[in-house]
Structure formats: C-alpha cells, structure tokens
Amino acid sequence: MSTLSPPLSLSTLPSEIQNAIISLLDSLDRLILRTTSRHFRTIIPITSDDLLTAEQALFSHGKDIWGCYDCLCLRRAACFADNMRKGKRGRQVPEDSFSENRWVCITCWEPVARRRREKEREQQNIRYQQEKAAKAKARAERRARLRDRGWVESEIEDMVSDSTTSDEDIWSVYSD
C-alpha cells in the first residue's frame, strides 16, 4: 500500500524557505499573499510604503483598488466614503501627490475618528491642567509678595481668590 503524502504548498514549506520566497516578492505580491491566510498575515510585515507602491501599481493598471492606511489593506473603492473618492483627495490628482495617511476605509473610519477625538480631548485636558497650574503658581507668587509687604493672611485671602478667574485687576489696584 502506498500512502499519499499531502501536496506541497507554500504554507507547508519550512519557515526559512517561506521567508526567503517572501523576501523576493514585490510589494503588491506580498500584499496579495498576505490576504490568503492568517498564517501569512502574521508573518508578512507590511508598511504604508508597501501599500502605497501596490496601490500605485494597481492604479496604473486601471484597477479601482485603494489602500486603507489604518488597517493596511487593499480594498475596493466602494469601501471608502464618497468624499474620499472625489475632489482634492480623489484619484484625479497627479500620481506624485499620493501620500501616506491619504485614505481610510469606512470600516476603520469610526475608530480612527474616535482615536483622534480622544487625542484632542487629552491635549485639551493637558492644556487645561497647565493653565490651572500656571494660575495656581501666579496666585502663590501674589500671596508671597503680599506676605513680604506685611499683609495679614486674612487680608491676603480677600485679595487673592482661589477661583479660576484672574485676580490681576484687584492686584493692580494695590501694587506700587
């Protein structure tokens, strides 16, 4: 009896040979191989430059395939919002104006927008904390100046408020 061995395929080859073969592929071929299985998706690294190169190659062949710069996948144009496909962001621009972070597919758009909003909130919170610290420092400096001039703590409390509003106007009345 003869036992049939499983047919050889790229995924059954040793990983050293797979890596050697993958290194010989161009960007578009690596992207296509990457979409064939989870195994290749995990072992084939992709960069936005690879995606841009593959996208330009497909565009030059008349294919309406775009690259999403969030999930790093090639997708049909229908997977992108209309405002990304038309106008100054669309395909009618010169090819040399293609750039990283140009398009994000509809599936990735909401998470990208959510991350952007969270980042803006973080930055706003940081600015608020910095302003709050600067105001507290200014109040402390004013309190110290008043103490140096011999003011009593109760008078200082009346002059320098702990509110977020500025008490510069009150201070300017009593400064020399």
C-alpha positions as CSV (number, residue, x, y, z in Angstrom):
1,M,0.0,0.0,0.0
2,S,1.2,3.4,-0.8
3,T,0.4,6.3,1.4
4,L,-0.1,9.6,-0.3
5,S,1.8,12.5,1.1
6,P,0.0,15.8,1.3
7,P,0.7,18.1,-1.7
8,L,3.4,20.6,-1.1
9,S,2.3,24.2,-0.8
10,L,3.9,27.4,0.3
11,S,2.4,27.2,3.7
12,T,3.7,23.6,4.3
13,L,7.3,24.6,3.5
14,P,9.8,25.3,6.3
15,S,9.6,28.9,7.6
16,E,13.2,29.7,6.4
17,I,12.2,28.8,2.8
18,Q,8.9,30.8,3.2
19,N,10.8,33.8,4.4
20,A,13.3,33.5,1.5
21,I,10.5,33.3,-1.0
22,I,8.6,36.2,0.5
23,S,11.6,38.4,0.5
24,L,11.8,38.0,-3.3
25,L,8.2,39.3,-3.8
26,D,7.4,42.9,-4.6
27,S,5.0,45.0,-2.5
28,L,1.9,44.1,-4.5
29,D,2.6,40.3,-4.4
30,R,3.4,40.4,-0.7
31,L,0.1,42.2,-0.1
32,I,-1.8,39.6,-2.1
33,L,-0.1,36.7,-0.4
34,R,-0.8,38.3,2.9
35,T,-4.6,38.1,2.2
36,T,-4.6,34.4,1.6
37,S,-4.4,33.1,5.1
38,R,-3.9,34.1,8.8
39,H,-0.5,32.4,8.7
40,F,0.8,34.7,6.0
41,R,-1.0,37.7,7.5
42,T,1.0,37.2,10.7
43,I,4.4,36.5,9.1
44,I,4.4,39.1,6.3
45,P,5.1,42.6,7.7
46,I,3.5,45.4,5.6
47,T,4.4,49.1,5.8
48,S,2.5,52.1,4.4
49,D,5.2,52.4,1.8
50,D,4.4,48.9,0.6
51,L,0.7,49.8,0.5
52,L,1.4,53.0,-1.5
53,T,3.6,51.1,-4.0
54,A,0.9,48.4,-4.5
55,E,-1.8,51.0,-4.8
56,Q,0.0,52.9,-7.5
57,A,0.8,49.7,-9.4
58,L,-2.9,48.7,-9.3
59,F,-4.0,52.3,-10.3
60,S,-1.6,52.3,-13.3
61,H,-3.3,49.0,-14.4
62,G,-6.7,50.6,-14.3
63,K,-7.9,48.8,-11.2
64,D,-10.1,50.8,-8.8
65,I,-8.4,49.4,-5.7
66,W,-7.4,51.7,-2.9
67,G,-5.3,51.2,0.2
68,C,-6.5,51.9,3.7
69,Y,-3.7,53.4,5.8
70,D,-5.2,52.3,9.1
71,C,-5.7,48.6,8.5
72,L,-3.1,48.4,5.7
73,C,-5.4,46.5,3.4
74,L,-6.2,46.9,-0.3
75,R,-10.0,47.5,-0.7
76,R,-12.5,48.3,-3.5
77,A,-13.3,51.9,-3.9
78,A,-16.8,51.3,-2.7
79,C,-15.3,50.7,0.8
80,F,-14.4,54.3,1.0
81,A,-16.6,57.3,1.6
82,D,-17.6,59.4,-1.4
83,N,-15.8,62.5,-0.2
84,M,-12.5,60.5,-0.1
85,R,-13.0,59.4,-3.7
86,K,-13.8,62.8,-5.2
87,G,-12.3,66.3,-5.1
88,K,-8.8,67.1,-3.9
89,R,-8.4,63.7,-2.2
90,G,-9.7,61.6,-5.1
91,R,-7.9,59.8,-7.9
92,Q,-8.0,62.7,-10.3
93,V,-4.9,64.3,-8.7
94,P,-1.4,63.8,-10.0
95,E,0.1,60.4,-9.1
96,D,3.1,62.1,-7.3
97,S,0.6,63.6,-4.8
98,F,-0.3,60.1,-3.4
99,S,0.9,60.1,0.2
100,E,0.7,58.2,3.4
101,N,-2.5,58.6,5.5
102,R,-4.3,59.6,2.4
103,W,-7.4,57.3,2.7
104,V,-9.1,55.4,5.5
105,C,-11.8,52.8,4.7
106,I,-15.3,53.1,6.1
107,T,-14.7,50.2,8.4
108,C,-11.7,51.9,10.0
109,W,-13.0,55.5,9.9
110,E,-15.0,55.5,13.1
111,P,-12.2,54.0,15.2
112,V,-9.7,56.5,13.6
113,A,-12.1,59.4,14.3
114,R,-12.6,58.2,17.9
115,R,-8.9,58.0,18.5
116,R,-8.5,61.5,17.0
117,R,-11.2,62.8,19.3
118,E,-9.7,61.1,22.3
119,K,-6.3,62.5,21.5
120,E,-7.8,66.0,21.1
121,R,-9.5,65.6,24.5
122,E,-6.2,64.5,26.1
123,Q,-4.4,67.5,24.6
124,Q,-7.2,69.8,25.8
125,N,-7.0,68.3,29.3
126,I,-3.3,68.7,29.3
127,R,-3.6,72.4,28.3
128,Y,-6.3,72.9,31.0
129,Q,-4.1,71.3,33.6
130,Q,-1.1,73.5,32.5
131,E,-3.3,76.7,32.7
132,K,-4.6,75.6,36.1
133,A,-1.0,75.1,37.4
134,A,0.1,78.4,35.9
135,K,-2.8,80.2,37.7
136,A,-2.0,78.4,41.0
137,K,1.6,79.4,40.6
138,A,0.7,83.0,39.9
139,R,-1.7,83.1,43.0
140,A,1.1,81.6,45.2
141,E,3.5,84.3,43.9
142,R,1.0,87.0,44.6
143,R,0.4,85.6,48.1
144,A,4.2,85.6,48.7
145,R,4.5,89.2,47.5
146,L,1.7,90.3,49.8
147,R,3.2,88.5,52.8
148,D,6.6,90.2,52.0
149,R,4.8,93.5,52.2
150,G,3.5,92.7,55.7
151,W,-0.1,91.8,54.8
152,V,-2.1,89.5,57.2
153,E,-3.3,86.2,55.9
154,S,-6.9,87.1,56.2
155,E,-6.3,90.2,54.0
156,I,-4.4,88.1,51.5
157,E,-7.3,85.6,51.3
158,D,-9.6,88.5,50.5
159,M,-7.2,89.8,47.8
160,V,-6.2,86.5,46.2
161,S,-9.1,84.2,45.3
162,D,-8.8,80.5,44.7
163,S,-11.2,80.7,41.8
164,T,-10.1,80.2,38.2
165,T,-10.9,83.8,37.3
166,S,-7.9,86.1,37.3
167,D,-7.5,88.5,40.2
168,E,-4.9,90.5,38.3
169,D,-7.3,93.5,38.2
170,I,-7.6,93.5,42.0
171,W,-3.8,93.1,42.4
172,S,-3.1,96.0,40.1
173,V,-5.1,98.4,42.3
174,Y,-2.9,97.6,45.3
175,S,0.5,97.3,43.6
176,D,3.1,100.1,43.9
